[in-house]
Amino acid sequence: MPPIPPLPDHPHSTPWSANVYQAYQIISDNCRNAMEVLLQEADTIRLKLHAETLISDVVPILKGLELHFEHEGIPKDWLRHCTKIVGNQIVQLCQACMTAENQ
């Protein structure tokens, strides 16, 4: 699964707001960490922890960005792509956890 793509250029050629930039950093950092865990032979506790972090921290941020995407100038396609990546990582973490529990 590819990492979260970089923030696109702001449509008005201005910097992103601090809120958007911070949201992006949190999403990107957590997804990078989750990807690293998926590439390792991680134990179920680590897999569950990363899945829960994505669900409890990252998904609400994505929902917040979705609510304000027009006001902030966030491209909907970019946001949709990021949401798909996060969803896929949650599924992969849960599947890896189930596999680890069954071994």
Backbone torsions as a table, in degrees:
resi	resn	phi	psi	omega
1	MET	NA	130.1	-179.5
2	PRO	-69.2	156.2	177.0
3	PRO	-70.8	171.2	176.2
4	ILE	-62.2	129.5	179.7
5	PRO	-68.3	154.0	179.4
6	PRO	-61.8	157.8	175.0
7	LEU	-60.3	132.5	177.2
8	PRO	-70.8	168.6	175.1
9	ASP	-61.8	141.8	178.8
10	HIS	-64.8	137.3	-176.3
11	PRO	-62.3	-21.1	-179.4
12	HIS	-103.8	16.5	-179.4
13	SER	54.3	33.5	175.3
14	THR	-117.1	164.2	177.1
15	PRO	-67.7	154.6	174.6
16	TRP	-67.8	152.8	176.2
17	SER	-65.1	158.0	179.0
18	ALA	-59.2	-36.1	-179.8
19	ASN	-64.6	-43.9	179.8
20	VAL	-66.3	-44.5	-179.5
21	TYR	-62.7	-43.4	179.2
22	GLN	-65.8	-41.1	177.5
23	ALA	-60.1	-43.8	178.8
24	TYR	-60.6	-44.7	-179.5
25	GLN	-60.8	-43.3	179.8
26	ILE	-64.4	-45.9	179.8
27	ILE	-61.9	-49.9	-177.0
28	SER	-62.5	-46.4	-179.5
29	ASP	-62.2	-45.4	-178.7
30	ASN	-67.6	-36.9	178.3
31	CYS	-70.2	-37.6	176.9
32	ARG	-63.5	-42.9	177.9
33	ASN	-63.1	-42.6	179.3
34	ALA	-63.2	-40.0	-179.8
35	MET	-64.4	-40.1	178.4
36	GLU	-62.6	-40.5	178.7
37	VAL	-65.7	-39.3	179.2
38	LEU	-65.4	-28.3	-179.4
39	LEU	-81.9	-11.8	178.9
40	GLN	-99.6	170.6	170.9
41	GLU	-91.9	75.9	-174.8
42	ALA	-81.4	154.0	177.1
43	ASP	-80.4	166.5	-175.5
44	THR	-62.6	-33.2	-179.3
45	ILE	-63.4	-46.2	179.6
46	ARG	-65.8	-41.6	179.2
47	LEU	-61.5	-46.0	179.2
48	LYS	-63.8	-41.1	-179.4
49	LEU	-59.9	-45.1	-179.5
50	HIS	-69.9	-37.8	176.3
51	ALA	-63.6	-44.6	179.6
52	GLU	-64.7	-36.7	177.9
53	THR	-64.3	-44.0	177.8
54	LEU	-61.6	-42.7	-177.9
55	ILE	-68.9	-45.1	-172.8
56	SER	-86.9	-25.5	-177.3
57	ASP	-108.0	-47.4	-172.6
58	VAL	-80.2	-44.2	-179.3
59	VAL	-58.5	-44.9	176.8
60	PRO	-61.8	-33.8	177.0
61	ILE	-66.0	-43.7	177.2
62	LEU	-61.0	-39.5	177.3
63	LYS	-63.6	-40.1	177.8
64	GLY	-64.2	-42.1	177.0
65	LEU	-63.6	-37.3	178.8
66	GLU	-64.5	-38.6	179.6
67	LEU	-65.5	-30.0	-173.5
68	HIS	-117.0	17.2	-173.9
69	PHE	-62.3	-38.3	-179.4
70	GLU	-67.7	-47.0	-178.8
71	HIS	-62.6	-38.6	-177.7
72	GLU	-85.3	-13.4	-179.2
73	GLY	79.8	23.7	-178.6
74	ILE	-80.0	124.4	177.9
75	PRO	-61.8	129.2	-177.3
76	LYS	-63.1	-36.7	179.1
77	ASP	-64.1	-39.5	178.6
78	TRP	-64.2	-45.5	-179.6
79	LEU	-63.6	-41.4	178.4
80	ARG	-62.8	-41.5	179.0
81	HIS	-63.1	-44.8	178.9
82	CYS	-62.1	-42.1	179.7
83	THR	-62.6	-39.3	178.3
84	LYS	-64.3	-41.5	178.9
85	ILE	-62.5	-46.5	180.0
86	VAL	-62.1	-45.5	178.7
87	GLY	-59.5	-43.4	178.8
88	ASN	-64.6	-38.2	178.7
89	GLN	-66.5	-38.7	177.2
90	ILE	-60.9	-45.6	179.4
91	VAL	-61.8	-45.2	-179.0
92	GLN	-64.0	-40.3	178.2
93	LEU	-64.0	-43.2	179.7
94	CYS	-66.1	-39.9	177.7
95	GLN	-65.7	-42.2	178.7
96	ALA	-63.9	-37.0	178.7
97	CYS	-65.3	-44.5	178.7
98	MET	-63.4	-40.1	178.4
99	THR	-63.9	-43.9	179.8
100	ALA	-65.1	-36.4	179.3
101	GLU	-68.5	-29.9	-176.8
102	ASN	-85.9	-1.1	-179.2
103	GLN	-94.8	NA	NA
